[in-house]
Amino acid sequence: MRLLMVSGDRQLAIGERGPFATLLTEFARQFERIDVLSPRPPRAPTTATFEGNVHLHPAPVGRSRMAAWIASEGAKLIAAHEHALITSHDYGWFYNGIGSARLSAATQVPYLSEIHHVPGHPVAADLRERFDKRVARTYVRWARSRAAAFRVVNQVEMPALLESWGVPRSQILVLPSLYIDFDTFRPAAAHPPLEQDVCFVGRMVNNKGLDRIVDALAILAGRGTVLRALFVGKGPLREATRARAQAKGVDARFVEWVESPADLAAIYRASRVVVCASTCEGGPRFTVEAMACGTPVVSTRVGVMNELIQDGQTGRLAGFDAGSLADAIVATVADEGARRALGEAGRQAVQPYERVRTIRGYADGLKALAGRSGRKS
């Protein structure tokens, strides 16, 4: 089977390996040929093919022209290679989905709309996210008569939302996107020295709740529990978060980039607790990676966290406020033996997300959808 993927990934075309590269490494074994249409990268592309049969096509145009380019370039590729299915990673202004819908209508190749999360759901961080949620609802209602199906990556949060927007349950495919390499993300043979108490990893943007993490640590310091924090990631709120930590007297280090997954796993293992304060997520990935390393997680009820974490048993759940976040953090780190037991229970909970098995399940889901649509190529 040949697959056309309309992606939001900008890394692979410039030689950077992230989660999308991990996915394609296994997909290359599952599909005869894969063509990937992606946004214009931040610098000149350096990679045209990957794993031999994955062909990368970064856009030469900006966002305003993406939908038209996807429809045009995709039609050329389908004419040449007769793909069985189009997958579209849909987000933001949904130009991927709009272009894919046009392409599907022109070629009669079905498209799968993949929506990993919706900004503002379950909680809006600001007015922009409330607006973005309305945009997503408008797109979904438009696309439900055009897409063969919608892919979501958690079993509870997103199916319920799409159904409330009029998508039939039979049109929703739950295919997880958390592909965890347990050879890399695993506990250490011996307990390593702990370098920080609290760790966050991710893009430093508004929905991540970075201000609440800082405020929670300040609350704990005011109670006499001083914890060290590490923030790993880039983004527009990095300097504002650093300034907030300094103003509140929070002991925090900031690292922009980690060279390899192994280095990231070492950071998780050197942390007493990993914290997610997000208001909306599809996963998130970093919490599941940390759990695989045996590091306990404190998280808001977002994405798969509400499914994986049984509060006080496999991790701890917090509300969307600094006070409850502080309470969950201190409850996790107060007793070292209990902390390690919580981490081990969390590790057991994430075992279904083993990389190869999860990606193969995703590939099988795509093949089944193409088969139901009558496409065999």
N, C-alpha and C positions, 0 to 999 in steps of 0.2 A: 504494500500500500504506500502511496505517495501523499505527503502531507504538506499543506501550505500554512505556515504559522505567521500571524500578524502580531508582532511582539512589541512590548514597551521597553525592551532591554537595549541599552546603549553601550554596554560594556564589551561584549564579545567581539564586536567589529573592530575595536581598538586594542584587542589582545588581553583584556582584563577578564579573569575567570571568576565568575560569581555563581549563584544558585542556578541561573539559566544554563550555564555551561555544564553544570552537574547533570541537569535534566537532559540536555542534548547528548551527552556522552552515552547515556543508556538508550535514549530514543534512536540514536544512530543504529543501534542493534535491532530495534523493533520495526523500523520502517525502511522501505527500499530507497526513498529519497525524501529529503526535507528541504523546503525553501523557506527562508525566514525574512520577512519584511519588517524593518525596524526603523525607529526615528533617526533623524540625522544625528550622528555622534558628535561629541564635543571637539574632536579633532579628526584629522584625516584617517580613514579606515586603514587597518594594517592586515586584516584577516578576511579572506573571501570564502574560504571553505573550512570546515571543522569536522574532524573524525571521518573525513573522506567523502561522505554523502550528505553532509549538511551544508547548504549553500546560503551565504549571507548576502542580503540586499539592503544595505542601509539607505535611507531616503536622502536624496539630494535637495530636498525642499523642507521648509519649515512647517510648523503645526497647521497653519491656515490652509495649506495645500495638501496635507497628508491624505485626507479622504479621497481626493481625486487621484493622487498618485497611487494609492493602494489599489483602487479600482483599475487603473490603467496598467500598472506594472504587474499586478496579480493576473490580469487577463492574459498578458503575454506569457507568463509562466505556466498558467493552466493550459493554454493552447499548445505549449511545447511539451509539457510533462504530464498532463491529464491527472491532476491531483484528485483524490477521493474526498477530501474534507478540508475546510478552512477553519482554523481556530483563531479567535480574535481576543487578545487581552484588552479588556475594555475598562476605561477609567477616565477621569477628568472630563474633557469635553466630548469624549466618545468618538473621536475621529476615526479610531481603528474600527469600531463597530459600524459606523456609518459607511466607511469605505468597504468593509467586508460585506455588508448587506448589499451594496450596489454591485459588488463583484459577484456575489452569489446569485443575484437576480439576472445578471448578464450571462453567467456561465452555467447556471443550474447546478453548481456545486454547493452542497449545504455548508452553512457556517455555524460554528458553535461560539456563542458569546460567553467569555470567561470573565466573571466579576468576582474578584477575590475579596473585596470589601467595599463598603460604601461610606464615604466621608459623612460624619454626622450621625452614624449609627453604630452602637446604640445611643451614644451621647454626642452632641455637637460641642466642639471645643470653642467655636466662635461663630459669628454670623456667616462667614464664608462657607463653613461646613454645612450650615443649614441650607444655604443656597445650592451648594454642590449636591446635597442629598436630593433636592428638588430636580436638579438637572438629571441625576441618575434615575429618578422615578420616571421622568419624561422619556428618557432613552429606553428604559425597560418596557414601558407601555407601547412605545413605537416598535421596538425590536421583537416583541413576543409573537407577532404574526410573520416575522421575517427570518428569525433564527430557528435552526432545527432544534436547538436546546440551549439552556444556560448551564454553564459549569460553575459550581460554587465549591469552596474548599473547607467548609465546616458543616456539620450535620444539623445544627439547630438554628443559629442566628440568621444566616443568609437564606435558607429555604423559607423560613417564616416570613422574612421581609419580602422576598419575591412573590410569595403567594398573596401577601397583603396588597401587592401591586397588580394582581390579576394574572400571574403566571401559573398555569396548572402544575400541580406537583409532578405529573408525568413528563413535564418539559424541563425539569430540574435534575441535573446530574451532580451528585456529590462525589468529587474526585479530589482527594487531599493534595496540597501542594508542598507539604513539608517532607522533604526527602533527606533523611538524616543518615550520615555515614557513621555507623557505630564503631568502625575501626578508628576513627578520628575523635569523635565525640563520645568519650567513655571515661569512667573514673580512673584516676591514677592508681598504679599498683600499691603505692603507699601514700598516706595523706601528705600533700605538699604544704609548705608554709603558706599561710593566708596573707596575701598582700593588701587586700581591701575587704571591707565589710560588705559594701553594697556596690553592685555593678549594673550599669545600663549599657546596652549595645543597640545602635540603630541610627537611622537618619534623624537629625535633630530639628524636628518640625513641630508644629503646634499640637497635633493630635497625640503626640507621645507623652504629654503630661510632664515634661521636664521640670516645670516650675513646681509642680506638686511633689516631685521627688526631692528637690532641694528643700522645700518647705517642710516636708516630713522629717528630713534629717535635722533641720533647725529646731523643730518641735522636740525631737528626742534629745538634742543637745541641751535644750532648756530644762529637760527633766533629769539631766545628768548622765545621759547615755550618748557619748560622742563616738560617731562612726565615721570611718574613712570611705570615700566614694570614688569610683572610677567611671567616667563617661567615655564610651568609645563610639565615635561617629562624626560625620560631617553634617553640615546643614546650616540654614540661615539663623537658627537660634543658638548656635554654639557659643558665641561670644556673650550673648545675653544671659545664657545659663551660667557661664563662668562668672559674669559680673554679679548675678544674683547670689551664687554660692559665696563669693567673697564678701558681699554686703551682709550676709546672714551668718558669716563666720563658719561656714561649712567646709570641712577638709575634703577637697575634691581635686582629682587629677583629670585631665582631658587628653585623650589620644585620638587623632583623626583617623588613622588607618592601621589595620593589622595585616601583615604580609600574607599569612596563610591560615587556612582553617585550623591547622595544628596549633598555631599561636593563639588563635581565638579560644580553642578548647582549653589551653593552659590558663588563660585569663579566667574562664569560668571556674576551673578547678581551684584557682587561687582566691576565689570570692566566697564569702560566707553566705550571701544571698544575692540572687539576680532579681531585679525589680522592673516590672512593666506597669506604667501608670496610664496607658493609652486610653483614649476615648473610642477608638475604632481600629480594628485590625482584621486581617484575614486569618493570620496565624496567632501570634507572631512567631517568626522562626527562631529568634534568639533565645526565647524562653524554653522552647523545646530542645534546642541544642544544649542549653545549660542543664536541663533536667536529665538529658542523656549522659551528662558528665557526673551526675550525682549531686549537683548543686541545687538546693531548694529554690523555689521561685515564689515570689509574691506578685500577684497580678490583679488587675481589674478584670471584670467579667466581660472580656472581649474575645472574639474569634473562637479558637479551639480551647482557650483557657477555661471557659465555663464547662467544657466537656471533659478536659483532662484533669482538672484540679478538683478534688474533693477537699473542701476546706478543712485544714488541720490534719489531713491524712496524706495527700500526695502533693501538697503545697498549701499556700494560703491565698484566699481571695480578699480583696479590699474594695472599698467604695471609691467613688470618683472625687475624693477629697483628701487633703493632706493628713488630716487627723486619723482616719481609718487606715491610711497607708502606713503612717508611723506606728500604729498599734500592731499591724500585721508584721512589719519588719522586726520590731523588738520582740514579738512573740516567737519569731523564727530563730533569732540569734541568741535568745536569752540562755538557752541550755545547749551545750555543744553536742551531747549525746542525742538529744531529741532532734537537733538540726541535721545531724548525719542520717538519722532514721528517716526523717522527712525527705531528704535528698534521695535516699535509696528507694523509697516508695514512689517518688516522682520518676526515677529512672525506669522502674518497672512499668509505669503507666504509659510511657512514650514508645514502648517497644513496637507497637503496630506501625510506626513511621519509619521503619528501616528502609534505606534508600532504594535499593533495587526492587524490592517487593512493591513499594508504593508507586514508583515510576512505571513499573510494568502494569500495575492496576490502572493507572492513568492511560497508558497506551492501549490497553484492552478496552477501556471505556470508549476511546476515540474510534477504535476499529469497529466496535459494536454499533456505535452511532452511524458511522459511514455505511455499515451493512444494512441497517434499518432504512437508510435513505436510498438504498439501491446502488451505492457506489462501490466498485470492487477494485479500482486501480491502485 
